[in-house]
Each structure stands twice: as structure tokens, then as C-alpha cells.
């Protein structure tokens, strides 16, 4: 049992609206700790209650004391945190002679583990003072085998109606976010029945009466004018179309409020720190503005959301470029100060999650980073592809940040087509990109090849084991991203590889990533590496659990970053065969072993099966069959020649 970040945010709403004023005592069902952990609680408290010194807080009782609730007690059979060892299946007053009442009673995930629900909620009723607050935070759907019971929102509304409680708030809780309850929320947001959803209810007890067993409001009738009619003021079945309750009707979670928009296309960009903000404004944003690549739809249909800290918000708001951006699309600056100080990838991940809080089915989310430079075609192509596809993957070339930025800035090269960006990228090719090419003269190789490339004088052909899911058209209510643009995340929105599009040619546009010259991802770049070293690196790469989920489907897709007219070039066919030799060896290795578990324990092979295109597998087997037949013919020919020579002698 634990008090999560979402419960801390709820306490912020309660405290802001004055409901804690003059209250001193609290009792909790369960000897609670913080969830998921103390650092997460500290970060949330620091954000929601900046006046509280988090260094003094190690347990929930410390947090309540900081809010003025200095009289703390709890109930739990484990006796932890000085808990009263009471069985909630029994009446506390007659069994244990416990008759104290409290200003606040909390039930954070406790009563679902007890069998006698009448007695549990009667005990809660008796523990609350008249005028006291009651908080229930309990599972509503999903949570298989977590406990004895799940609870419907109507349970809380009917209980309140029977006992004359004021209902101050009613929320759904998904992940770490609170969403004001409405009857249609789950359906409108595509929340699957197996997804874990909790319900939060906040009551105020209005009078002293014995606890009354509620009726299910759908079946509660009363005699009026000689006929039995349903009471409209009891129950919630199809009645909460708009949540206008004092707390949940007025307060939305920070992330929910920040993300709320009717825009169909939502461009999301996290940017932190003066250096990154400067690079974004001076290069990336100027590129997007001058090329007009983000003006791919009506202004009212596009929202550009930047997640940063308070200082970043001020810097961006004061910049001429951001004001210019606001004239082209709807803009939003989200100051997520609670993410400050966290590792960079965590900040990126949580920034994307902030934007996804209120994702609706068929919203298109476009995930950017502050160091990307786009050709003018990319966003228009994303719009076209997402009309029929769910996920758009984008391979990106790395360029040397220092020299690329200098040439772009000095020459004003912000409005470029795909071929023009490619020409520019080739002049500033990063050592990581050189290390991924299998025909580089020095035999450079990175330990974990994210790309398998053949370098031409005017471009590349290859396969990407890592492509960013740059755009996703929401099919299911957006689940949390757990890694930076999480590689498993697209699988939640597709039925198969036919739902995926790849920006695989210059005609689709080009993305380059500005990368510091010395950056090597913390792994060495080797010299003199041959085929064996490269294949070993690829095998090491796919054996990383988080890397495998989506990468093998990507490596089956060829990408040609070449000027138009190169397709018939015989050198191109030879290069693609060389690239396919590496890619097919990787696919064969993974299919043969069927190993490496994903984040939830599923094998990679099982997880990939729905997304793999059978035609690609047939092509793979046909390719190797052709090679085997060719080797057989060569062997037979050699033996025939050998026999003939011996006969002649």
C-alpha cells in the first residue's frame, strides 16, 4: 500500500481550496508508505508544496504533519508505523472499543483486500468527524488478482447519496495522473478493459447518523403520484456527463491541464538548459520557421507544445522565434519544474508523457528533440502517411553539431529540400555515422551499430535497427512511455507491420541530428573492424532487452537516402545485397534463438510476431535459398570440372 504522486497532487487541490483549514487529526487505513518510492514523493511534494522542506519527510505521517495534521494514527494488521492492529472486517467500536473520530480518514488501497465491505465502509463512516473528509483511492478495473474487489464510480456516488455525504471530487486515476470522472471517459479515451484504472472519491461527512447501506441507483425506485419511479438523484448510471464537482470539476492535474487541447496534431518537444534552448532557437526552430515545414495544416489543427522548466519558459517566451512560431501554429509552454535535476532521458520520457495525458483516439502526436534539423517535406509527409498509418518511423543521420550549425547559421541554410539536406549532411558526417557504414576505408565500427549503412559519394543505402517513432496516431488511450520514445510504445497502436510507415527515401524528406563531435554514446569506436566484428556488435545490440522489441521489424525495411535516378545503378544493387547480408544474419540469429525478454517478460519473438511482415520473412528465406542454390551449382560445377580434368589426363 502506498500514497502515490497522484494522491499528493490531490492533497494539493484539497489544501488549496481550504478544506484542510483548522484540521489536526488524520487516520489511515493501512500503514502507508510512499509509492513508487521516496525520491518520487519528494519530487512531487517539492513541485506541489514548494514551502515544505522535503528533507524532513520520510513517511506519510511527516507529510501530513507538514500540512498541519499533526495527530496521526493508522490501522493495519502488520502493526507497522505504530499501527493499531485491528481487523477492518469487524466493527472497531464494539470489537476494539475504538471510538475516536478524525478530521481526515484515508483509504489508499486498503478495503479492497478485506472481505466484509459493509463493515469496512461503516468503520470509515464512524471514524470521520461530522464535517470531516474521507478519501477513497481504490481499484476500479484491471488489477487482476490484486485483491478481492474492484469498485465502480457509481458505488461511491450511491454511498454518498445514502449517507448525505458531500461529494467533493471524483476522479479516474491512470498511471500517475488524475482525470475528472465522466460516464464516457473510458470509451472516449479508448481505455481497454484490461488496463489498470483506479477511482478516487473525496467526501465530506455532513451529519451524525448511522451508516446507511446504499441502493444501486439504477434500480432505486420511490412511490410518486401513485407510481414507482426511478430517483434521478441516486446513482450515477449514465448521469455524469459533465464533472462539476467542487474539486474534480475545478482542478485538473498539472499535466492534464497543460496538455488539454482540441488540436488534432500535437507536436511535442522537450528542451532543458540554456545551451539546448539556444541551439533549439537558433538552429532547429529557425529551420522549422523558415522552411514552413510545420505549416502542414490549418493553424487551429496544430498545437506545438514545449516542455521545459520555468527559466526555459521565460527564455523561449522572450525569443523572437517563439513569438513567430505562435503566429503559425498554436503554442504552449509547459513549465515542468518537478522534472528538474532528473537524468536527461528521464526528463525527455516524462515530457512526452505529460503531452500524452489526455490523448484521444486518432490524435496524431509528433515527437521531436531540440537538436533535429528537418527538410521541408517531413511534416507534410507525416500528415499524408498518418491518414492511413498508425506509426511513422524516421531514420536520422548524425551530423557534427559544431560545423553543421556554423555553416547553416552563417549561410542561412534553413529552408532545404531532402536532397539539399543530404548534401549538407555529407559535408558534416559524424564519426558515429561513419562507424555505421560497412564500406568505410578505415574499418570503423561502433560496438552497438544502430545503423547498417553503405556509403555512396552522394548518399547512403541501409537498414536502421533503431528508428524513432516520430509520429503516432493514437489507436488506444496513450499508455506511458517508459524509455525515451519507448521502442515498445508503437506496438500498443498497431495490429501489424502494415500499420507502420517509414520515411525511407529522399522523397519522404530527411532528418539529421546535431551531435557533438566527441559523442560516442559511451562506447568505443573501433578501427580495422571486419564483418565478424560488425555482426558481433549487432548481436550484442539485439541482446539488450529493451532494444529488441521493435528493432528487428525495422531492420527488415530498406532505406535509400540517395538523389532521384539512382535506383537502376548496378552499384546500388550490389550495395543493397551487402547490407541485406548483415541484416538477414541479424534476423536469422534472433529468430533462431527466440531469446531475450522484453520489459514485461514476453519473448522478443512472441512480441514481434504481430508486427512482422510475412513477405519480408519469405524474402529472407528466398534470399538464403538462392544463395544456397548458387553455392550448390558452384560446387557441382567445380566437381564436374575436376572429374573432366582427371579424365583428360
Order of alpha helices (4+ residues) and beta strands (2+ residues): beta-alpha-beta-beta-alpha-alpha-beta-alpha-beta-alpha-beta-alpha-beta-beta-alpha-beta-beta-beta-alpha-beta-alpha-alpha-beta-alpha-alpha-beta-alpha-beta-beta-alpha-beta-beta-alpha-alpha-alpha-beta-beta-beta-beta-beta-beta-beta-alpha-alpha-beta-alpha-alpha-alpha
